[in-house]
Amino acid sequence: MELDIRHYLAKAAQQKDTEALQAAYELLRSSTAAGNVSAELYVVCAEVALQLGCFEISAACLKTYFEGNPPANQSLCRAYLCQGQLKSPPATGTVEDFEEATMYFLKAIEISKQEPSYHSLVFDASVLYFQTVRPLLQPGRSLHLVHSLGQVVQSLEEVEEVDYSWRAELMMQLIKSLIDSKKHQEAESFANVTEEFIKSHIPELYPQLFTLQVQHQLSKSDVLLETSRKNSEFTVMYKLQTFKK
């Protein structure tokens, strides 16, 4: 029976076949009653259903899976990632709606970073997190991301994620969120950390950070002025941001 379920799920995923998905789901439900099916199949079914836009089936599979009190393993991480996507609100959603969705991504990250073989899921979760909170990445709303985004950035550092450009993007966004929350001293401190990180790994992104530093005075004026004199690009950025201020 389990082989039949896997066959239908593979067909559904490969051919975008909702009928195959429905067949897999019905077999899964009947097999569960008999007690002879792997709980992990519910996660696979939920993932395929999400992929095909069959959200009710996805939600039902996850509900059954979570009710079984699954162990903290890779399947649970994947289930949390799936649930987070199901809970992702529209752009007009409330802050509470976004917090509920991101909670699942943070749960997946917390489990994944403990086990080296799961570390790739930390990156996956960070991408899904960022896609979900994108409507909040604007002045007046990004202050609500300080805590969760800080956790994501810290976790990527802990697992030594090598996509430095991605980490730098999140770090600069965290600086903006700190500024939005009026935590200027923390923003300045973290900007210094980010500057060291960027200069060490991806110096080509430093102009973006420098613009932030000048725009929000995240370093001493004489230091920023001295940096602006190092090349014509920085000079233009410095003058432009100073003029805007």
N, C-alpha and C positions, 0 to 999 in steps of 0.2 A: 504493500500500500504506500509506504514511504517513497519508494522508487517512482510510483505513478505520480505522486504529488510533485516530486522534484522535476519529473518530466514535463508536467503541465506548467509549472512555474518557469522552467527554462524556455518553453515554447512561448509563454506569455511575454517574457522579457525580450526575447529575440525577435519575435514577430509582432509585438505590440497587440497581442491577441487577448482581448478582455474575456472572451468565452473560455479560453484556456485558464485564465486566472480564476474565473468563477468556478470552473470544474475543480481546480486545485483547492480552492477555499472550501467547497462542499465536502471534498474528500478529507480535508484536514479536520473539519468539524466532526465528521462521522468517526474518523480514526481516533480523535481525542476521547470521544465517549468510550471507545474500546480500550483506551489507555495504552496504545502501542505506537505513538508517534513522538518524534523529537520536538521539544519545545522550540528549538532553534528554527524550525520550519515556519513558525508563526512570524518570526522576524523577517525571514526571506519573503514570505507572502506579503507582509506589510510593506516591505521595500518595493516589491514589484508593483503592488497596488498603488503606492504613492507615485511611482514612475509613470503609471498609466492614467493617473488622475482619478482612480477609484478610491476616494478618500474614506468612504464608509467601511469598505472592506479592510483598508489599512488600519483604521481606528479600532475596528472590532478585533483584528488580529493582535494588536498591541495590548488591548484591554485584557484579552485572555492570557497573553504572555506575562504581563505584569502581575496578574492575579496569582500566578504560579510561584511568586517570590523567587525569581531566577537569581543565580549566583552572579557575583560581580566579575563577568568575563567579557570577551569581545562581543558576544551576541547582545549582552545588555547594553554595551556602548552603542552598538548599531541601532538598537531599539530606541535609545534615548535620542539619537540623531534623527531618526524617523519621526519620533513624537514631536521633537522641536520644530521640524518642518511642517507637520500637520497643524501645530499650534501657532505658526507664524501669522501675525495679523496683517491686515491691509495697512497701507501707509497712514490711514486715518485712525488707526487703532490707538488705544490709550497706552500710557506708559506701563500700566499694570499688565496689559496684554503682551507687550514686548518682553516684560520681565518674566512672565510665565513661560514664554517660548524659549528665551535664552537660558532659563534655569536648566532645561534638559541638555542643552549643549555643554553647559558648565559641568553637569553631572557626568557626561560622557568623557569630558576632558579629565576630570578628577580621577576616574578609573583608569583611563588610557595611559596617563603619564606614569602610573605606578608599575607598569609592565612594559619592558623594552619592545616586545613584539607587537604591542598595541600603539606605539608612538606615532605611527602614521595617521592614526585616528585623531590625534590631537590637532594635527594640521587640518584634516578634513572638517573637524568640528569648528575650528577657527574660521574657516571659509564660510561655512553655513551660518555661523553666528553673525559674521560681518554682513552677509547678504540679508539676513533677517533684520538687523538693526539699521540698515541703510537709511530708512526714512527719518531716523533720529539724528543723523549726522549733519546737523545744522545748528547754528547758534540759537540758544534758547531751549534746545532739546537734548543736545549732546551731553549736557551736564549729568543726565541720568545714566550715562554709560561708564562713568568713572570707575565704579567698583567692578562691574563685569568685564569691561575691556581691560582693566588692570590685571584681572585674573587670567585672561586669555594671553596677554603679552608675557606675563610671568611664566605661564605654563610652557609656552613656546621656547622660552629661554631654558627652562628646566630640562626639556627633552632635547635641547641643543638642535633645534630645527635649522636646517641649512639654507632654507629659502630666505636669505637675508633681505631681499627686496620686500617680501611680504611682511616680515617682521618690522622693517623700518616704516612701512606704510601704517601698520597698526600703532606703532610707537608714536608717530607724528599725529595720528588721530587722537591718541590718548592725551597728548599735549593740548590739543584743541579742546578736548572735553574738560580738562583741568582748568583751562582758561575760562571756559564757559561757566564753570562752577565757581568762578572767582577765587580759585586756589592758585594765586599767582606764584607764590613761593614754591609750591610743589611743582608747578608747571616749569618754572625756571630750573629747578633741581633735576627734573626728569629730562628736560631739554639738553642739559649737560651730559647726562647718561646717553641719550640718543645721539648726540653729536659724536661722542667717543665711538659708539657702535657703528655709526654710518661711516665715519672716517676710516675705521679699521676694516670694514667689510665691503661697503658699496659707496665709495667717495663720490660717485657720479650723482648720487641723490642729495648730496649736501646742499646744493643751491636751494632745494625746497625747504630744508630745515632752516637755512640762513634767512630765508624770507620770513619764516615764522618768528625767528628770534628777533629780527629787526621790527617786524610789525607789532609784536607784543612786548618788546623790550625785555627779552628773556636772558639777557646777558648785560654786562656793564657796557655803557655807551662807548667808552674808549676801546674796548675789546672789539665791539662790532664795527667801529670805524676803522680800526686797524685791519680787520679782516676784509672790509670792503675795498681796501687799497691794494689787495693782492692781485686782483685781475679786473679787467673791464666789466665782466659779467656781474661780479659782486658789487662793483661801483654803481652800475645801473640799478641793480636791485635795491641797494641801500638808499640811493637818492629817491627812487620811486616810492618805496615804503615810507621814507621820511616825509616826502611831499604829501602822501595820503594822510599821514597822521596830523 
